[in-house]
Amino acid sequence: MRPQPTFATLPSGLKLHYRVQGNPEGPWLVLLNGLLSDTTMWAGVLPGLRDDFRILTFDSRGQGRSDAPLEGPYPTALLAAEAWDLFQVLGVARPWLVGLSNGSALSLELLTEHPDAFPGAVLTSAMPYFDFALSLKAEHWAHCLEIGGPLLQFDAVAPFLWGDRFLEARHGVLRAYHQVVTGGDRPQHGNLHQIRGTQGWDIRERLGRIQAPVLLLSGAEDLLTPPWKCRKTAEGIPSARFEVVPEVGHAYPVEDPKGFVARVRAFVTEVDRDLADKHF
């Protein structure tokens, strides 16, 4: 039986959809969605993490079943602040952060604003700012959404998101899934506010505040946030490691969930072992 949706009300009154699952005795791990996605994007990853982690998935404002206020846009820093409020409401203490794309941007905001609160992070497709080229793409996607709906927007973004072989093999399924996640009977203002809330985001000057170890992953075939741009994020973080993953595009957790889980688990184990050695 599919679990019933659960909601948390933040101090602001905003309601966010969330789910807690996995090992209640394990360390917290939070999965942060990419732009124009929802918690279902982690379906392939969850089976490999449930046994060892207490996992929180949630939809930011404008995503999935969470509230989508009419007033916008939804700035990245606001979404990160609301994620922090959700952690406080639910009692999520010292979680690992695992993000994709805009979820990685939210994670970077959290890591800079609360540097002592997280043991580490694994972030995929994490650029340190929205540069001019990315801003042009995002506004083009918003325009496509306005004039042609989710399917036209998908057609505009798909070549940038997925590795060549994955896109060719799964194009029809991905297109249908995108329509379900971003379309249906829901108004599009939440999706538009998500997209336009990214404009002007820049965390480069604050990356040095991050104290936790961070593994930054970048798909070799990622045309949206290519490796040479994501590497700049790693260069600004004191305890960062940067790895390029061959034969995947922008959405590594979706394209190769088993490979992604293996890297997450290995990094968490390594960090925990290093911490134990320091205390020995």
MIDOSE-1310 file (N, C-alpha, C; in nm, 2 decimals, decimal comma, always signed):
residues 280
mrpq	+0,09/-0,12/+0,00/+0,00/+0,00/+0,00/+0,09/+0,12/+0,00; +0,06/+0,22/-0,09/+0,13/+0,34/-0,09/+0,11/+0,43/+0,03; +0,22/+0,48/+0,10/+0,20/+0,55/+0,22/+0,12/+0,68/+0,19; +0,04/+0,72/+0,29/-0,03/+0,85/+0,28/+0,07/+0,97/+0,29
ptfa	+0,04/+1,07/+0,22/+0,13/+1,19/+0,23/+0,13/+1,25/+0,37; +0,24/+1,30/+0,41/+0,25/+1,37/+0,54/+0,30/+1,51/+0,51; +0,26/+1,60/+0,60/+0,29/+1,74/+0,58/+0,34/+1,80/+0,72; +0,43/+1,90/+0,70/+0,47/+1,97/+0,82/+0,44/+2,12/+0,79
tlps	+0,40/+2,19/+0,90/+0,37/+2,33/+0,89/+0,49/+2,41/+0,95; +0,55/+2,49/+0,87/+0,66/+2,57/+0,92/+0,62/+2,69/+1,00; +0,71/+2,75/+1,07/+0,67/+2,87/+1,15/+0,60/+2,98/+1,06; +0,63/+2,99/+0,94/+0,57/+3,09/+0,84/+0,43/+3,05/+0,81
glkl	+0,39/+2,93/+0,83/+0,26/+2,88/+0,79/+0,26/+2,80/+0,67; +0,38/+2,79/+0,60/+0,39/+2,71/+0,47/+0,39/+2,57/+0,51; +0,32/+2,49/+0,43/+0,31/+2,34/+0,45/+0,40/+2,27/+0,34; +0,49/+2,19/+0,39/+0,58/+2,11/+0,30/+0,54/+1,96/+0,32
hyrv	+0,54/+1,90/+0,20/+0,52/+1,75/+0,20/+0,65/+1,68/+0,22; +0,65/+1,58/+0,31/+0,77/+1,51/+0,34/+0,75/+1,36/+0,37; +0,85/+1,29/+0,38/+0,84/+1,15/+0,42/+0,97/+1,11/+0,49; +0,96/+1,04/+0,60/+1,07/+0,98/+0,68/+1,06/+0,83/+0,66
qgnp	+1,18/+0,77/+0,63/+1,18/+0,62/+0,61/+1,32/+0,57/+0,64; +1,33/+0,44/+0,64/+1,47/+0,38/+0,66/+1,49/+0,33/+0,80; +1,61/+0,33/+0,85/+1,65/+0,28/+0,98/+1,64/+0,38/+1,08; +1,54/+0,37/+1,18/+1,52/+0,47/+1,28/+1,64/+0,49/+1,37
egpw	+1,73/+0,39/+1,37/+1,85/+0,40/+1,46/+1,97/+0,45/+1,38; +1,96/+0,47/+1,25/+2,07/+0,52/+1,17/+2,09/+0,67/+1,17; +2,20/+0,72/+1,12/+2,22/+0,86/+1,11/+2,12/+0,92/+1,01; +2,08/+1,05/+1,03/+1,99/+1,11/+0,94/+2,06/+1,14/+0,81
lvll	+1,99/+1,13/+0,70/+2,03/+1,16/+0,57/+1,92/+1,23/+0,49; +1,94/+1,35/+0,44/+1,84/+1,42/+0,37/+1,87/+1,43/+0,22; +1,77/+1,39/+0,14/+1,78/+1,40/-0,01/+1,71/+1,52/-0,06; +1,78/+1,61/-0,13/+1,73/+1,74/-0,17/+1,71/+1,74/-0,32
ngll	+1,59/+1,76/-0,37/+1,54/+1,74/-0,51/+1,61/+1,84/-0,60; +1,62/+1,81/-0,72/+1,65/+1,90/-0,83/+1,54/+1,99/-0,87; +1,56/+2,09/-0,95/+1,46/+2,18/-0,99/+1,35/+2,11/-1,07; +1,23/+2,15/-1,06/+1,11/+2,10/-1,13/+1,10/+1,94/-1,11
sdtt	+1,13/+1,90/-0,99/+1,12/+1,76/-0,96/+1,04/+1,74/-0,83; +1,03/+1,62/-0,78/+0,97/+1,60/-0,65/+1,04/+1,48/-0,59; +0,99/+1,43/-0,48/+1,06/+1,32/-0,40/+1,07/+1,19/-0,48; +0,99/+1,18/-0,58/+0,99/+1,05/-0,66/+1,12/+1,04/-0,74
mwag	+1,20/+1,14/-0,75/+1,32/+1,13/-0,83/+1,42/+1,04/-0,76; +1,40/+1,02/-0,63/+1,50/+0,94/-0,55/+1,46/+0,79/-0,54; +1,36/+0,75/-0,62/+1,30/+0,61/-0,61/+1,41/+0,51/-0,63; +1,50/+0,53/-0,72/+1,61/+0,43/-0,75/+1,72/+0,43/-0,65
vlpg	+1,73/+0,53/-0,57/+1,84/+0,55/-0,47/+1,80/+0,49/-0,34; +1,67/+0,51/-0,30/+1,63/+0,47/-0,16/+1,65/+0,33/-0,12; +1,63/+0,23/-0,21/+1,66/+0,09/-0,16/+1,80/+0,06/-0,12; +1,89/+0,13/-0,17/+2,03/+0,11/-0,13/+2,08/+0,19/-0,01
lrdd	+1,99/+0,27/+0,05/+2,02/+0,36/+0,16/+1,93/+0,33/+0,29; +1,82/+0,27/+0,27/+1,72/+0,25/+0,38/+1,78/+0,17/+0,50; +1,86/+0,07/+0,47/+1,90/-0,02/+0,58/+1,99/+0,05/+0,68; +2,06/+0,16/+0,63/+2,16/+0,22/+0,72/+2,13/+0,36/+0,76
fril	+2,04/+0,42/+0,70/+2,01/+0,57/+0,72/+1,87/+0,59/+0,76; +1,85/+0,69/+0,84/+1,71/+0,75/+0,86/+1,69/+0,86/+0,76; +1,61/+0,84/+0,66/+1,61/+0,93/+0,54/+1,49/+1,02/+0,54; +1,52/+1,15/+0,52/+1,41/+1,25/+0,50/+1,41/+1,29/+0,35
tfds	+1,30/+1,27/+0,29/+1,27/+1,33/+0,15/+1,16/+1,44/+0,17; +1,17/+1,54/+0,09/+1,07/+1,65/+0,10/+1,06/+1,73/-0,03; +0,95/+1,79/-0,05/+0,93/+1,88/-0,16/+0,94/+2,02/-0,11; +1,03/+2,10/-0,18/+1,03/+2,24/-0,15/+0,91/+2,31/-0,19
rgqg	+0,89/+2,44/-0,15/+0,77/+2,51/-0,20/+0,77/+2,51/-0,35; +0,65/+2,49/-0,40/+0,63/+2,48/-0,55/+0,66/+2,35/-0,61; +0,71/+2,25/-0,53/+0,73/+2,12/-0,58/+0,62/+2,02/-0,53; +0,60/+1,92/-0,61/+0,51/+1,81/-0,56/+0,39/+1,85/-0,49
rsda	+0,37/+1,80/-0,37/+0,25/+1,83/-0,30/+0,26/+1,94/-0,20; +0,38/+2,01/-0,19/+0,40/+2,12/-0,10/+0,32/+2,24/-0,15; +0,31/+2,34/-0,06/+0,24/+2,47/-0,10/+0,32/+2,54/-0,21; +0,24/+2,61/-0,29/+0,30/+2,69/-0,40/+0,24/+2,83/-0,39
pleg	+0,29/+2,91/-0,31/+0,23/+3,05/-0,30/+0,23/+3,12/-0,43; +0,13/+3,20/-0,45/+0,12/+3,28/-0,57/+0,23/+3,38/-0,59; +0,27/+3,44/-0,48/+0,38/+3,54/-0,49/+0,51/+3,47/-0,51; +0,59/+3,52/-0,60/+0,72/+3,46/-0,63/+0,81/+3,57/-0,69
pypt	+0,93/+3,53/-0,73/+0,98/+3,40/-0,74/+1,02/+3,34/-0,61; +1,07/+3,21/-0,61/+1,12/+3,15/-0,49/+1,27/+3,14/-0,49; +1,34/+3,24/-0,42/+1,48/+3,24/-0,42/+1,55/+3,11/-0,36; +1,66/+3,08/-0,41/+1,73/+2,96/-0,35/+1,76/+2,97/-0,20
alla	+1,80/+3,09/-0,16/+1,82/+3,11/-0,01/+1,69/+3,09/+0,07; +1,58/+3,13/+0,02/+1,45/+3,11/+0,09/+1,42/+2,96/+0,10; +1,44/+2,88/-0,01/+1,41/+2,74/-0,01/+1,50/+2,67/+0,09; +1,63/+2,72/+0,10/+1,72/+2,66/+0,20/+1,68/+2,69/+0,34
aeaw	+1,64/+2,81/+0,36/+1,59/+2,85/+0,50/+1,47/+2,77/+0,54; +1,38/+2,74/+0,44/+1,26/+2,66/+0,47/+1,30/+2,52/+0,50; +1,40/+2,47/+0,43/+1,45/+2,33/+0,46/+1,50/+2,33/+0,60; +1,58/+2,43/+0,64/+1,63/+2,43/+0,78/+1,51/+2,43/+0,88
dlfq	+1,41/+2,52/+0,85/+1,29/+2,52/+0,94/+1,23/+2,38/+0,95; +1,22/+2,31/+0,84/+1,16/+2,18/+0,84/+1,25/+2,08/+0,93; +1,38/+2,09/+0,92/+1,46/+2,01/+1,00/+1,43/+2,03/+1,15; +1,41/+2,16/+1,19/+1,38/+2,19/+1,33/+1,24/+2,14/+1,37
vlgv	+1,15/+2,15/+1,28/+1,01/+2,10/+1,31/+1,01/+1,95/+1,33; +1,09/+1,88/+1,25/+1,09/+1,73/+1,26/+1,19/+1,68/+1,35; +1,28/+1,76/+1,40/+1,38/+1,71/+1,49/+1,49/+1,64/+1,42; +1,52/+1,68/+1,30/+1,63/+1,62/+1,22/+1,76/+1,68/+1,26
arpw	+1,85/+1,60/+1,33/+1,97/+1,65/+1,39/+2,09/+1,60/+1,31; +2,19/+1,68/+1,28/+2,31/+1,65/+1,21/+2,29/+1,55/+1,10; +2,21/+1,59/+1,00/+2,19/+1,50/+0,88/+2,31/+1,52/+0,78; +2,33/+1,41/+0,71/+2,41/+1,42/+0,59/+2,32/+1,48/+0,48
lvgl	+2,38/+1,56/+0,40/+2,30/+1,62/+0,29/+2,34/+1,56/+0,16; +2,24/+1,52/+0,08/+2,27/+1,46/-0,05/+2,18/+1,53/-0,15; +2,24/+1,61/-0,24/+2,16/+1,70/-0,33/+2,19/+1,68/-0,48; +2,10/+1,71/-0,56/+2,12/+1,71/-0,71/+2,08/+1,85/-0,76
sngs	+2,17/+1,91/-0,83/+2,15/+2,04/-0,90/+2,10/+2,15/-0,81; +1,98/+2,19/-0,82/+1,93/+2,30/-0,73/+1,92/+2,25/-0,59; +1,90/+2,12/-0,57/+1,91/+2,06/-0,44/+2,06/+2,07/-0,38; +2,16/+2,07/-0,47/+2,29/+2,09/-0,43/+2,31/+2,24/-0,39
alsl	+2,25/+2,33/-0,46/+2,26/+2,47/-0,43/+2,20/+2,50/-0,29; +2,08/+2,44/-0,26/+2,02/+2,45/-0,13/+2,12/+2,39/-0,02; +2,18/+2,28/-0,06/+2,27/+2,22/+0,04/+2,39/+2,31/+0,07; +2,44/+2,38/-0,04/+2,55/+2,47/-0,02/+2,51/+2,59/+0,07
ellt	+2,39/+2,64/+0,05/+2,34/+2,74/+0,14/+2,33/+2,70/+0,28; +2,28/+2,58/+0,31/+2,27/+2,52/+0,44/+2,41/+2,50/+0,50; +2,50/+2,45/+0,43/+2,64/+2,43/+0,48/+2,71/+2,56/+0,51; +2,68/+2,67/+0,44/+2,75/+2,80/+0,47/+2,68/+2,87/+0,59
ehpd	+2,55/+2,85/+0,60/+2,47/+2,92/+0,70/+2,48/+2,85/+0,84; +2,50/+2,72/+0,83/+2,50/+2,64/+0,96/+2,62/+2,54/+0,95; +2,74/+2,60/+0,95/+2,86/+2,51/+0,92/+2,89/+2,40/+1,02; +2,83/+2,41/+1,14/+2,85/+2,31/+1,25/+2,74/+2,20/+1,25
afpg	+2,64/+2,22/+1,16/+2,52/+2,14/+1,18/+2,52/+2,01/+1,10; +2,62/+1,99/+1,01/+2,62/+1,87/+0,92/+2,75/+1,80/+0,92; +2,75/+1,66/+0,93/+2,87/+1,59/+0,92/+2,94/+1,58/+0,79; +2,86/+1,60/+0,68/+2,92/+1,60/+0,55/+2,81/+1,61/+0,44
avlt	+2,85/+1,61/+0,31/+2,75/+1,62/+0,21/+2,81/+1,55/+0,08; +2,71/+1,50/+0,00/+2,75/+1,45/-0,14/+2,66/+1,53/-0,23; +2,72/+1,61/-0,32/+2,65/+1,70/-0,40/+2,68/+1,67/-0,55; +2,58/+1,66/-0,63/+2,59/+1,63/-0,77/+2,55/+1,75/-0,85
samp	+2,63/+1,78/-0,95/+2,60/+1,89/-1,05/+2,58/+2,03/-0,97; +2,68/+2,06/-0,90/+2,68/+2,18/-0,81/+2,77/+2,29/-0,86; +2,71/+2,38/-0,93/+2,78/+2,50/-0,97/+2,78/+2,60/-0,86; +2,88/+2,69/-0,85/+2,88/+2,79/-0,74/+2,80/+2,91/-0,76
yfdf	+2,75/+2,93/-0,88/+2,66/+3,05/-0,91/+2,59/+3,02/-1,04; +2,48/+3,10/-1,06/+2,41/+3,09/-1,19/+2,47/+3,19/-1,28; +2,55/+3,14/-1,37/+2,62/+3,23/-1,47/+2,53/+3,27/-1,58; +2,58/+3,36/-1,67/+2,50/+3,42/-1,77/+2,44/+3,31/-1,86
alsl	+2,52/+3,21/-1,90/+2,47/+3,11/-1,99/+2,36/+3,03/-1,93; +2,37/+2,99/-1,80/+2,27/+2,91/-1,73/+2,15/+2,99/-1,71; +2,16/+3,12/-1,68/+2,05/+3,21/-1,67/+1,96/+3,22/-1,80; +2,03/+3,23/-1,91/+1,96/+3,23/-2,04/+1,88/+3,10/-2,06
kaeh	+1,95/+2,99/-2,03/+1,88/+2,86/-2,05/+1,75/+2,86/-1,96; +1,77/+2,90/-1,83/+1,66/+2,89/-1,74/+1,54/+2,98/-1,78; +1,57/+3,10/-1,83/+1,46/+3,18/-1,88/+1,40/+3,13/-2,00; +1,47/+3,06/-2,09/+1,42/+3,00/-2,20/+1,32/+2,89/-2,16
wahc	+1,36/+2,81/-2,06/+1,27/+2,70/-2,01/+1,14/+2,76/-1,95; +1,15/+2,87/-1,88/+1,04/+2,93/-1,82/+0,94/+2,98/-1,94; +1,00/+3,04/-2,04/+0,92/+3,08/-2,15/+0,85/+2,96/-2,22; +0,92/+2,85/-2,24/+0,86/+2,74/-2,30/+0,75/+2,68/-2,21
leig	+0,76/+2,69/-2,08/+0,66/+2,64/-1,99/+0,53/+2,73/-2,01; +0,56/+2,86/-2,02/+0,45/+2,96/-2,03/+0,37/+2,94/-2,16; +0,44/+2,91/-2,27/+0,37/+2,91/-2,40/+0,33/+2,77/-2,44; +0,40/+2,67/-2,39/+0,37/+2,53/-2,44/+0,35/+2,43/-2,34
gpll	+0,36/+2,46/-2,21/+0,34/+2,37/-2,10/+0,46/+2,28/-2,08; +0,44/+2,18/-1,99/+0,55/+2,09/-1,94/+0,62/+2,02/-2,05; +0,55/+1,97/-2,16/+0,61/+1,89/-2,26/+0,71/+1,98/-2,34; +0,67/+2,10/-2,38/+0,76/+2,18/-2,45/+0,88/+2,22/-2,37
qfda	+0,85/+2,24/-2,24/+0,97/+2,27/-2,15/+1,06/+2,16/-2,14; +1,01/+2,03/-2,14/+1,09/+1,92/-2,13/+1,17/+1,90/-2,26; +1,11/+1,93/-2,37/+1,19/+1,92/-2,50/+1,30/+2,02/-2,50; +1,28/+2,13/-2,44/+1,39/+2,23/-2,44/+1,50/+2,19/-2,34
vapf	+1,47/+2,13/-2,24/+1,58/+2,10/-2,13/+1,64/+1,96/-2,15; +1,57/+1,87/-2,20/+1,62/+1,73/-2,20/+1,76/+1,71/-2,26; +1,79/+1,77/-2,37/+1,93/+1,75/-2,42/+2,04/+1,79/-2,33; +2,01/+1,88/-2,24/+2,11/+1,92/-2,14/+2,12/+1,83/-2,02
lwgd	+2,02/+1,76/-1,99/+2,00/+1,69/-1,86/+2,06/+1,55/-1,86; +2,05/+1,48/-1,97/+2,08/+1,33/-1,96/+2,20/+1,30/-2,05; +2,27/+1,19/-2,01/+2,37/+1,13/-2,09/+2,31/+1,08/-2,22; +2,39/+1,07/-2,32/+2,34/+1,04/-2,46/+2,26/+0,90/-2,46
rfle	+2,33/+0,80/-2,41/+2,26/+0,67/-2,42/+2,14/+0,66/-2,33; +2,14/+0,72/-2,21/+2,03/+0,71/-2,12/+1,91/+0,79/-2,18; +1,93/+0,90/-2,24/+1,83/+0,98/-2,30/+1,77/+0,91/-2,42; +1,85/+0,85/-2,50/+1,79/+0,77/-2,62/+1,71/+0,65/-2,57
arhg	+1,76/+0,58/-2,47/+1,69/+0,46/-2,43/+1,56/+0,49/-2,35; +1,56/+0,61/-2,28/+1,44/+0,64/-2,19/+1,36/+0,76/-2,22; +1,38/+0,82/-2,34/+1,32/+0,95/-2,38/+1,17/+0,95/-2,35; +1,10/+0,85/-2,40/+0,95/+0,85/-2,38/+0,91/+0,85/-2,24
vlra	+0,98/+0,76/-2,16/+0,94/+0,75/-2,02/+0,97/+0,88/-1,94; +1,09/+0,94/-1,97/+1,13/+1,06/-1,91/+1,03/+1,17/-1,94; +0,99/+1,18/-2,06/+0,90/+1,29/-2,11/+0,76/+1,27/-2,04; +0,71/+1,15/-2,03/+0,58/+1,12/-1,96/+0,60/+1,16/-1,81
yhqv	+0,71/+1,11/-1,75/+0,73/+1,14/-1,61/+0,73/+1,29/-1,58; +0,80/+1,37/-1,66/+0,81/+1,51/-1,65/+0,67/+1,58/-1,65; +0,59/+1,53/-1,74/+0,46/+1,58/-1,75/+0,38/+1,56/-1,62; +0,39/+1,44/-1,56/+0,32/+1,41/-1,44/+0,37/+1,49/-1,33
vtgg	+0,50/+1,51/-1,31/+0,56/+1,58/-1,20/+0,53/+1,73/-1,21; +0,54/+1,79/-1,33/+0,52/+1,93/-1,34/+0,39/+1,98/-1,40; +0,31/+1,88/-1,44/+0,19/+1,92/-1,51/+0,06/+1,88/-1,43; -0,02/+1,79/-1,50/-0,15/+1,76/-1,43/-0,24/+1,88/-1,43
drpq	-0,32/+1,88/-1,33/-0,42/+1,99/-1,32/-0,37/+2,11/-1,24; -0,24/+2,10/-1,20/-0,19/+2,21/-1,12/-0,15/+2,33/-1,20; -0,17/+2,45/-1,15/-0,12/+2,57/-1,22/+0,03/+2,58/-1,22; +0,08/+2,65/-1,32/+0,22/+2,64/-1,35/+0,30/+2,75/-1,27
hgnl	+0,24/+2,83/-1,19/+0,31/+2,94/-1,13/+0,42/+2,89/-1,03; +0,40/+2,77/-0,96/+0,50/+2,72/-0,88/+0,62/+2,68/-0,95; +0,61/+2,62/-1,07/+0,72/+2,58/-1,15/+0,79/+2,70/-1,20; +0,72/+2,80/-1,24/+0,78/+2,92/-1,29/+0,86/+2,99/-1,18
hqir	+0,80/+3,00/-1,06/+0,87/+3,06/-0,95/+1,00/+2,99/-0,91; +0,99/+2,86/-0,92/+1,12/+2,78/-0,90/+1,23/+2,82/-0,99; +1,19/+2,82/-1,12/+1,29/+2,85/-1,22/+1,35/+2,99/-1,20; +1,26/+3,09/-1,19/+1,31/+3,23/-1,19/+1,37/+3,26/-1,05
gtqg	+1,35/+3,18/-0,95/+1,41/+3,20/-0,82/+1,56/+3,17/-0,82; +1,60/+3,10/-0,93/+1,75/+3,07/-0,94/+1,83/+3,18/-0,99; +1,77/+3,28/-1,05/+1,84/+3,39/-1,12/+1,91/+3,47/-1,02; +2,04/+3,50/-1,05/+2,12/+3,58/-0,96/+2,19/+3,51/-0,84
wdir	+2,16/+3,38/-0,83/+2,22/+3,31/-0,71/+2,37/+3,30/-0,73; +2,44/+3,33/-0,62/+2,59/+3,32/-0,62/+2,64/+3,30/-0,48; +2,71/+3,19/-0,46/+2,76/+3,16/-0,33/+2,91/+3,15/-0,33; +2,98/+3,20/-0,43/+3,12/+3,19/-0,44/+3,20/+3,25/-0,32
erlg	+3,15/+3,36/-0,28/+3,22/+3,43/-0,17/+3,20/+3,37/-0,03; +3,11/+3,28/-0,02/+3,07/+3,21/+0,11/+3,12/+3,07/+0,12; +3,17/+3,01/+0,01/+3,21/+2,87/+0,01/+3,31/+2,84/+0,12; +3,40/+2,94/+0,15/+3,51/+2,91/+0,25/+3,45/+2,89/+0,39
riqa	+3,33/+2,92/+0,41/+3,27/+2,90/+0,55/+3,24/+2,75/+0,57; +3,23/+2,67/+0,47/+3,19/+2,53/+0,48/+3,30/+2,45/+0,55; +3,27/+2,39/+0,66/+3,36/+2,31/+0,74/+3,35/+2,16/+0,72; +3,24/+2,12/+0,68/+3,21/+1,97/+0,66/+3,28/+1,92/+0,54
pvll	+3,32/+1,79/+0,53/+3,37/+1,73/+0,41/+3,26/+1,72/+0,31; +3,30/+1,75/+0,19/+3,20/+1,75/+0,08/+3,25/+1,67/-0,04; +3,18/+1,58/-0,09/+3,21/+1,51/-0,22/+3,12/+1,57/-0,32; +3,19/+1,62/-0,43/+3,12/+1,69/-0,54/+3,14/+1,60/-0,66
lsga	+3,02/+1,56/-0,72/+3,02/+1,47/-0,83/+2,97/+1,54/-0,95; +3,03/+1,51/-1,07/+2,99/+1,58/-1,19/+2,99/+1,48/-1,31; +2,88/+1,47/-1,38/+2,87/+1,38/-1,49/+2,95/+1,43/-1,61; +3,03/+1,34/-1,67/+3,12/+1,37/-1,78/+3,04/+1,43/-1,90
edll	+2,91/+1,38/-1,91/+2,83/+1,42/-2,03/+2,72/+1,53/-1,99; +2,74/+1,59/-1,87/+2,65/+1,70/-1,83/+2,68/+1,83/-1,91; +2,58/+1,86/-1,99/+2,59/+1,99/-2,07/+2,53/+2,11/-2,00; +2,45/+2,08/-1,89/+2,39/+2,19/-1,82/+2,48/+2,26/-1,72
tppw	+2,54/+2,17/-1,63/+2,64/+2,22/-1,54/+2,77/+2,14/-1,56; +2,84/+2,17/-1,66/+2,95/+2,08/-1,70/+3,06/+2,08/-1,59; +3,14/+1,97/-1,60/+3,25/+1,95/-1,50/+3,34/+2,07/-1,48; +3,38/+2,14/-1,58/+3,48/+2,25/-1,56/+3,42/+2,36/-1,49
kcrk	+3,28/+2,37/-1,48/+3,22/+2,48/-1,40/+3,19/+2,43/-1,26; +3,16/+2,30/-1,24/+3,14/+2,25/-1,11/+3,27/+2,24/-1,03; +3,38/+2,22/-1,10/+3,51/+2,21/-1,03/+3,53/+2,34/-0,95; +3,48/+2,45/-1,00/+3,50/+2,58/-0,93/+3,44/+2,58/-0,79
taeg	+3,33/+2,50/-0,77/+3,27/+2,48/-0,64/+3,37/+2,41/-0,54; +3,43/+2,31/-0,59/+3,52/+2,23/-0,51/+3,64/+2,31/-0,47; +3,69/+2,40/-0,56/+3,81/+2,48/-0,54/+3,78/+2,58/-0,42; +3,65/+2,62/-0,40/+3,62/+2,71/-0,29/+3,59/+2,65/-0,16
ipsa	+3,58/+2,52/-0,15/+3,55/+2,45/-0,02/+3,67/+2,39/+0,04; +3,71/+2,42/+0,16/+3,83/+2,37/+0,22/+3,85/+2,22/+0,22; +3,74/+2,15/+0,25/+3,75/+2,00/+0,26/+3,66/+1,94/+0,16; +3,69/+1,96/+0,03/+3,61/+1,91/-0,08/+3,69/+1,81/-0,17
rfev	+3,62/+1,72/-0,22/+3,68/+1,63/-0,32/+3,59/+1,64/-0,45; +3,65/+1,64/-0,56/+3,58/+1,65/-0,69/+3,60/+1,53/-0,77; +3,49/+1,47/-0,82/+3,51/+1,35/-0,91/+3,42/+1,36/-1,03; +3,47/+1,33/-1,15/+3,39/+1,33/-1,27/+3,35/+1,18/-1,30
vpev	+3,22/+1,16/-1,32/+3,17/+1,03/-1,34/+3,15/+1,01/-1,49; +3,21/+0,91/-1,54/+3,20/+0,88/-1,69/+3,06/+0,83/-1,73; +3,02/+0,87/-1,85/+2,90/+0,81/-1,92/+2,77/+0,85/-1,85; +2,77/+0,95/-1,77/+2,64/+1,00/-1,72/+2,63/+1,15/-1,74
ghay	+2,51/+1,20/-1,74/+2,48/+1,35/-1,76/+2,46/+1,42/-1,63; +2,36/+1,51/-1,63/+2,34/+1,60/-1,52/+2,28/+1,52/-1,40; +2,20/+1,42/-1,42/+2,12/+1,36/-1,31/+2,17/+1,22/-1,28; +2,29/+1,22/-1,22/+2,36/+1,09/-1,19/+2,27/+1,00/-1,10
pved	+2,20/+1,05/-0,99/+2,12/+0,96/-0,91/+2,01/+0,89/-0,99; +1,96/+0,95/-1,09/+1,85/+0,90/-1,17/+1,91/+0,80/-1,28; +2,02/+0,84/-1,34/+2,08/+0,76/-1,45/+2,14/+0,63/-1,40; +2,21/+0,64/-1,29/+2,28/+0,52/-1,24/+2,27/+0,52/-1,08
pkgf	+2,15/+0,49/-1,03/+2,12/+0,49/-0,89/+2,21/+0,40/-0,81; +2,24/+0,28/-0,86/+2,33/+0,19/-0,78/+2,47/+0,24/-0,77; +2,52/+0,30/-0,88/+2,66/+0,36/-0,88/+2,66/+0,48/-0,79; +2,55/+0,55/-0,79/+2,55/+0,67/-0,70/+2,54/+0,63/-0,56
varv	+2,46/+0,53/-0,52/+2,45/+0,49/-0,38/+2,59/+0,44/-0,34; +2,66/+0,37/-0,42/+2,79/+0,31/-0,38/+2,89/+0,43/-0,35; +2,88/+0,54/-0,42/+2,97/+0,65/-0,39/+2,93/+0,72/-0,26; +2,80/+0,73/-0,24/+2,75/+0,79/-0,12/+2,80/+0,71/+0,00
rafv	+2,77/+0,58/+0,00/+2,80/+0,50/+0,11/+2,95/+0,49/+0,14; +3,03/+0,49/+0,03/+3,18/+0,49/+0,05/+3,23/+0,61/+0,11; +3,17/+0,73/+0,07/+3,22/+0,86/+0,13/+3,18/+0,87/+0,27; +3,06/+0,83/+0,31/+3,01/+0,84/+0,45/+3,10/+0,75/+0,53
tevd	+3,13/+0,63/+0,49/+3,21/+0,54/+0,56/+3,35/+0,60/+0,58; +3,41/+0,66/+0,48/+3,54/+0,71/+0,48/+3,55/+0,83/+0,59; +3,45/+0,92/+0,58/+3,44/+1,03/+0,67/+3,43/+0,98/+0,82; +3,34/+0,88/+0,84/+3,32/+0,83/+0,97/+3,45/+0,77/+1,02
rdla	+3,52/+0,69/+0,94/+3,64/+0,63/+0,98/+3,75/+0,73/+1,01; +3,76/+0,84/+0,93/+3,86/+0,94/+0,96/+3,83/+1,01/+1,09; +3,70/+1,03/+1,12/+3,66/+1,10/+1,25/+3,69/+1,01/+1,37; +3,67/+0,88/+1,35/+3,70/+0,78/+1,46/+3,85/+0,78/+1,48
dkhf	+3,93/+0,78/+1,38/+4,08/+0,78/+1,39/+4,13/+0,90/+1,47; +4,06/+1,02/+1,44/+4,10/+1,14/+1,51/+4,08/+1,14/+1,66; +3,97/+1,06/+1,69/+3,93/+1,06/+1,83/+3,99/+0,94/+1,91; +4,07/+0,86/+1,83/+4,13/+0,74/+1,90/+4,25/+0,78/+1,98
